[in-house]
Amino acid sequence: MGRAFLCVALSAVALCVTSSASAPPAEAHGLGNDSVDCTVPFDCEIRWEDQTRYDGARRFAIGQWNRLGRVDIVPDSAATIADLEFVDYKDCAARWDAFWSPRGASDTIGFNPCSITSHKYSHRPDPNAVAVHEVGHALRLAHPSGRYWQRRSIMYACARCTPTSTYHAHDVNDYRRTW
Amino acid sequence: MRASVLTLIVVGWTLIICSGCGSNDPSGVPRDGGRGPANTEVSYAFDPGDKRQLVSSAENVFVGRVVKRAGQASLPTSAAAVRVPQTQVAVRVVTNIKGYLRGTVTVNQYGGRVDTVVERGGRRRVEPGVDLWEGDPLLKSGEVVLLATAYNSARDWHTIVAQPFADQRIRSRATGKRLVREFREARRARRSK
């Protein structure tokens, strides 16, 4: 009987180890929240609606992430509830290009028209990079900490400071670990 | 005996799975926003990890003591239903690092109280919650803070330029001295560039 309990205990340890191995490892950068709606496992989507003037950037970002294929980012319809809303919020004293905010029924990506196309900073404006970054948050990707990531992740806290307008290999790995 | 061992193993695994140890639901975090603060993630227009850029992007850098909560604004966006919460505090200026502020000024911090529409069982209801930007806690009375801000003339308040990099709490004399030295050096380095 003692051996039986030992077997159960060992099984428990084995299962927990297996389970944690499939979770993102320490170097992965994941948020505790996202805008994704999974009705059944492996059938995940983000339904979005649009109130922004930055349609080009929004289209670019959605196209980029949809290429990875595990979460469908598609427009809202009359028959669905939006998971994510693109809006503009102008604040010329603020120094942010955009934000993603989890807000219950529908999350928000907000662009700041005062800075997103502004040339007054060290790095040139890149609305496409900013939109890819924010949709990355909607997909549960977090900011990596440390300036090491400036050249290696679109999820760096300043998207326009990164060298390309789209995700890097590390971001793709984080996405695939999450979805 | 062998059968009972197998039964125990099966029962054990079932219990473990049901208890959630093996759960890997990608959307397992509650989305209702009513339990704990919501965390807004931001992409800045400059590199907030670089103090020189932080100082350069700010109009004022100073150390101040939070006197009291001065207001709360929930400002409209291009979508009627979406608003951006912000909280204002009165701050007494102690030391200027960049700029020449005097007396007590109003500092604006993104984040604050937000009412969230929650759906449960097909019903919608409003739950009060708190929205924090980059997890930056709201400033409290009595706190001593190093702030890097930009002035909003329409509202006569000084907005923190990058939370939490530009509102650093000073909890000891040593921390205060170090922060002031680092930000002064960053300003000098930027000027001489």
Interface residues (C-beta under 8 A of the other chain):
Chain A: M1 R3 A4 F5 C7 V8 S11 A12 L15 C16 T18 S19 S22 A23 L31 G32 N33 D34 V36 D37 C38 P41 C44 Q51 T52 R53 I81 E85 V87 D88 Y89 D91 C92 A93 A94 R95 W96 D97 A98 F99 W100 S101 P102 R103 G104 A105 T108 G110 S115 I116 S118 Y121 S122 H123 P125 V130 H133 E134 H137 R140 A142 H143 G146 R147 Q150 A157 C158 A159 R160 C161 T178 W179
Chain B: S4 V5 L8 I9 V11 G12 W13 I16 I17 C21 G22 S23 N24 D25 P26 S27 V29 R31 D32 G33 G34 A38 N39 T40 E41 V42 S43 Y44 A45 F46 D47 P48 G49 D50 Q53 S56 S57 L75 T77 S78 A79 V82 V84 N108 Y110 V114 T116 V117 V118 E119 R124 E127 D131 W133 E134 A150 Y151 N152 H158 T159 V161 A162
